[in-house]
Every structure is written in structure tokens, then in C-alpha cells.
Amino acid sequence: MPTIPLLTAPWHGMARRAELTHVNAMRRVIFYARGLFVATP
């Protein structure tokens, strides 16, 4: 079954990229949320 690694390799890379972008988005949301909480009196 030599086709399985060829199919799973790109998928794994895309999943890893999506995970990284998701983590970065969460960090941005937390950063902006902190800024709003600090800015509000």
C-alpha cells in the first residue's frame, strides 16, 4: 500500500497549518480581549 503515505502526508501538513493558524487566531483574540478589558474603566 504505497499510496497511503502519499495521501496522508499532504493532509497532515494541511492539518498542522490549520492548527497553527487556529492557535495564532486564538492568541490574537486573547490579546485584543485583554486590550479591551484594560481600556474599559
Sine and cosine of phi, psi and omega as CSV:
sin_phi,cos_phi,sin_psi,cos_psi,sin_omega,cos_omega
0.00,0.00,0.96,0.27,-0.03,-1.00
-0.99,0.13,-0.14,0.99,-0.06,-1.00
-0.99,0.10,-0.34,0.94,-0.06,-1.00
-0.90,0.43,-0.76,0.65,0.01,-1.00
-0.87,0.49,-0.60,0.80,-0.01,-1.00
-0.90,0.43,-0.54,0.84,-0.02,-1.00
-0.99,0.12,-0.58,0.82,-0.08,-1.00
-0.99,0.15,-0.45,0.89,-0.05,-1.00
-0.88,0.47,-0.80,0.59,0.00,-1.00
-0.90,0.44,-0.62,0.79,0.00,-1.00
-0.88,0.47,-0.66,0.75,0.01,-1.00
-0.90,0.44,-0.64,0.77,0.02,-1.00
-0.90,0.44,-0.67,0.74,0.01,-1.00
-0.91,0.40,-0.63,0.77,0.01,-1.00
-0.90,0.44,-0.65,0.76,0.00,-1.00
-0.91,0.41,-0.66,0.75,0.02,-1.00
-0.90,0.44,-0.68,0.73,0.00,-1.00
-0.88,0.47,-0.63,0.78,0.00,-1.00
-0.90,0.43,-0.67,0.74,0.00,-1.00
-0.91,0.42,-0.68,0.73,0.00,-1.00
-0.91,0.41,-0.58,0.82,0.02,-1.00
-0.91,0.42,-0.68,0.73,0.01,-1.00
-0.89,0.45,-0.68,0.73,0.01,-1.00
-0.89,0.45,-0.64,0.77,0.02,-1.00
-0.90,0.44,-0.67,0.75,0.01,-1.00
-0.90,0.44,-0.65,0.76,0.02,-1.00
-0.89,0.46,-0.66,0.75,0.01,-1.00
-0.90,0.44,-0.68,0.73,-0.01,-1.00
-0.88,0.47,-0.70,0.71,-0.01,-1.00
-0.90,0.44,-0.65,0.76,-0.02,-1.00
-0.89,0.45,-0.73,0.69,0.00,-1.00
-0.92,0.39,-0.61,0.80,0.01,-1.00
-0.89,0.46,-0.67,0.74,0.04,-1.00
-0.87,0.49,-0.69,0.72,0.00,-1.00
-0.87,0.50,-0.66,0.75,0.00,-1.00
-0.92,0.39,-0.69,0.73,-0.02,-1.00
-0.90,0.43,-0.60,0.80,0.00,-1.00
-0.95,0.31,-0.60,0.80,-0.06,-1.00
-0.95,0.31,-0.55,0.84,-0.03,-1.00
-0.96,0.27,0.72,-0.70,-0.02,-1.00
-0.97,0.25,0.00,0.00,0.00,0.00
